[in-house]
Amino acid sequence: MTLELADLHAFATAAATGSLSGAARELHVTQPSVSERLGRLERLIGRPLLVRSNRGVTLTPAGRRLLPHAERCLALAGRALAAARAEDTTAALHVTTYASYAPLAVPFVAAALRPLKCSITVDDQHSRDALHRVAAGSTDIAFTLPVPHAHEVRLHRFRRDEVIVVAHPGHPLAGRRVDLGELGAHHLAFNNWGTGAAAFRERLSDQPAGAHQVYDVSPAETVAELARAGLAVGLLTRSTVRQDLAHGTLVQVDVTDLPEWHVEVMLAHHRDRAGEPAIAAVVAALDPVPALPGMTK
């Protein structure tokens, strides 16, 4: 019995969807077909990979050990096919980034790789999942928050983005200088991440704002849209609304006692792959700030 990519695909999809029926829908096959592939894989390995119940499936210890390797095999197979088919490219780069900072990250990568004939594929994952993919080899680079990660992953500082307060031009606070007390009397929308978020929440709790007036949402573009619609004052990174500020569709509100608040966005890659041309080109395009080796677990 040999290991088949289709069996790994069925296993990884079942793990991702949490059920055999979900995997079947995702793969456009029948549920018995998924069960057959999982059974073949379990017989090959010699132990169960999933615990099946009426509420779905969960990974066994063996399944948890297999999953990152399965994801890496599937990603490598996909890239191998893409490379073989792409006659006009010399390389391919898979990028994983959270949606809130994709508008910064993806144009940066595209510009860095312009001298190379390199195709680019982008997907959306939260920071921890993105870093897990980098460690497993199922994505080439990732743009994430600086959260704990495996030793195999190396982080470089990409952007330090200031969080500001913005409002619709017709909002009562638009263009004014206020304190948190006055800010808290209005509907607010923000992303609850970055340095300063916890201090802001703590100070806001001392203000008269009701829970119904505070929207903790993501991605950042959703905060911007609430502000554009005049439904809330938005707290979000300056880069997210730079076009709005330039065109006057949003205006900045000066909050005198807003805690210092920044979002650090990091570029992550596997340490062993730093010399690959596409990854090296992206890292070389960064501002000359040293990597942050102390942020590994």
Beta strands, then each sheet from edge to edge (+ up, - down):
strand 1: 50-53
strand 2: 56-59
strand 3: 91-97
strand 4: 118-123
strand 5: 141-144
strand 6: 153-167
strand 7: 177-178
strand 8: 188-190
strand 9: 214-216
strand 10: 233-237
strand 11: 251-255
strand 12: 262-270
sheet 1: 1+ 2-
sheet 2: 4+ 3+ 5+ 12- 6+ 10- 8- 9-
sheet 3: 4+ 3+ 5+ 12- 6+ 11- 7-
end
